[in-house]
């Protein structure tokens, strides 16, 4: 099953800009992605704006994944989340597990589960989550059939930083054999197939829209099933070598002569 997706690569704009940009997308689009921190406030606590976004989903017939925040209890603690909605309301959320070091990026999450949507189970890791291998792999083993990734790479980054970060998403897609749709603020937005090949790309520092087609995948790769085995194999060989070194020299000579 294929699904048409689109994203808005925008930085530092209002909710109105995202609403307008989404309404201008082709009518065939079924899943839309806004970047990390697209709405840098607690959307679910703002009933008016939440209803505006839900109505957008209803009017356009879309599922929407966007970057926002959760501030439980109204205190200082908060979480950086990817929130997924459709015309029925909120479908699910993912809290960023790997918050950025030395930044105020919220309280880290502990779970990595996909969201059930009308077009399958969708993983929604956030930006830095994909710099590590664990979150995407855990979502895949939990049933994620494709990925949409809200990302924030600031305009102030150098071109080399943007391009280098973009490569990591290709690795995650290839490792787990899944389509991955990355939508950034000012970084590289891209649609990547299960082999790590980029099908559509919106360059860093560009502002605009990106769209394409993703497909559901269910087969688990060897890596997804077993993880990185090379370090353990190397450690095993090293342990065997150490055992040989501990044997008496007479025993070693007998084995060699035999």
N, C-alpha and C positions, 0 to 999 in steps of 0.2 A: 504494500500500500504506500503510495506517495502522498506527500503533503506539500503544498506551496507555502513558502515562508518569506517573510520580509522583515527588515529591520531599519531603524532610524539611527544613523550615526550623527549624533548631535551632542554638544557640550555646553553646559551653562544656560539652558533655555528653560522656558516655563512649561507648565502642563499644557497650556493652550497650543504651544508649538508642536508638542507630541500628538495632541488630538487632531490638529489640522493635518499634519503629515500623514497620520494613519488613515484619515478619511480620504486622502488623495491617492492611496495605494490602489492598484488594480483590484477589481471585485473578486478575482479568483483566489486571492490570498486567504489562507486559513489560519496561519499562526504568525503573529507579529511579536517582535522583540524590541524592547527599549533598553538602553544601556544600564549598567550599574549606576546607582545613585541618580537615575533619571528623575525620581521624585524623592529628594533628600529630606523626607519627613515621614511620619507614621501614617501611611495612606489609610490603613484600616481604621485608625482612630478618627480620621476625618471623613465622616459619613457622607458629606456633600460630595467631596472629590471622589470617594469610592463609588458612589452611585453614578457619577459622570463617567468614570472609566468603565463600569459595568454596562452602562447604556451604550457606550462606544462599541463594546464587544457585541452587544445585541444588534445594533444598527448595521455593523459591518459583517456580522456573522463570523467572528474570529475568536480564537484563543489568543490571549495576550500574556506574555511573560515580561516583567519589568523589574528594575532595581529600585528598592525602596527600603524603609526601615521599620522596625518594631521597637516601641519603647514601653515595655510592660510596666504597669504601675505608675507610669508618669515620672519615674525617677531618672537618675543619671545613666543607669545601665540601659544599653540599647543593642540591637542586633542588626546587622547588614543582611538583607534578605533578597532573594528572587521570588517574587510573588506571581502566581499564575492564576488567571481568571478566564472565564468565558461568559456567555450571556446568562448563565445560571448564578454566577457569583464566583467567590473564591474557590479554586480547586485544590490549592496546596501552596506550600512555600518551602524554600531551602535556606537555611542560615549558613552564611559563609563560614567554612571550617577553618581555612587558612587565612586569617586576617594578616594584613601587611605589617611587617615589623616596623616599629618606631613610628607608626601612624595611629591616629584615633580612628580605628576601623571597626569598632563595635566588639561585643563579646563573641568569641568563637562558638560555632555550633559543634555538635558531636555526631549528628546523623547525616547520612548520605543516601537519600531515597528518591526515586523518580516520582513524578506527578502523573496521575492517570488523567488523560485528556480524551477528547472525542476521536483523536487520530493516533492513539496509542500511549504507551508509557514514555514520558519525556524527562530526561535528566536535565536539571537546571543548575549546574555548578556556577560559581561566581568568580570570574577573573582569576585571582591568585590561587584559587582551588586547583586550577589546571596547571599551575607551575609544579605541582606535586602529582604523583601518579595515583595516590590512594583514593581520592574522592571519586574520580571518574570510574575507576575500576569497581569500587563498592556500589556505585549506582548501576553499573552494567550488570553485576552479579545479582542485584536486586530487581532486575527486569527492564532497565532502561533500553528502549529500542532506538532512540535518537537523542541528540543533545542540542539544547539552545543555551547560549552562554552570555549573559549580560556582563560587560567588561568596562572598566574605566582606566584608560591610559591617558594621562593628562596631555594637553596640547604642549605643555612646557617641556615634555620629554624630547630627546633628540631623535632623529630619524632612525639611527642605529638601534636605539632602545626599543622603538616601536616595532621594527622589523624582527629584532631578536625575540621579543616576546611573542610575536605572531607565530613563530616556528613551533613553540611549545604546544599549541593547540593541535597542530598537525600530528605531532607525536602521540598525543592522547587519543586522537581519532584512530590512528593506525594501530596502536597497541590493542584497542578494544574492538576494532572492526565496526565502528559506528559513524554515522553521519554526524557532523558537528557544525552548528551555525553560530558563529561568534559575532556579536554586535557590540561595538565599542563606542566610547565617546569621541576620542580623537586618534585612536590606534587604528590598526588594520582590521576592518570587519571582513569576514570571509566565510564561505560555505565550503566545507571540507568533506570529502567522501571517506569511506571506511579504509581506503588504502593510503590516506594522508595527502591525497591530491586536491589542490584548490580548484574549485569549479567557478566560483565567482569571488571577486575581491574588490573592496573599496579602500583605496589607499589611505595611509595615515594623513591626518590633518584635513582630509576632505570632510565636508558636511553634506549629508544627503541620505539616500535610501539604497538598500541592497536587497535583492530578492533572488529566489531560486527554488529548486525542488529538492526535498529530502525524502529518503525512503526508510521504512522501518526495517531493522535488522534484529534477528533473534539469536543467531549462532554465536556461541562464545569462543573467543580465540584461546589458543594454548596459554598465552600470557594472562588473559583474564581468569582462566581456571586456576593457574598455578603460580602466577607472579614471576618475579625475577629469580631464576634458579642459578644463574652464573655465580653470584657470590657464594652460595652454599656449596656448589660443586668445587669451587676453588678452595674453600675452607676445608672441605672433605679431603681433597688431594693433599693439602698442606698437613692435615692431621695424620694421614697415612705416612707421609714422608717423615714426620717427627717420630712416629712409632718405629720406623725402620732405623732411624738414628739412635734410638734408645736400646736397640738390640745389641747384644754382645758381638764384637767383631768376628768371633769364631763362627757364630751362627750365620752371619752374612757371608763369610767366605765359603761355608758349606753350600749355601743356596746358590752362590755364583758359580761354584765349581760343578754343582749338579746340573 
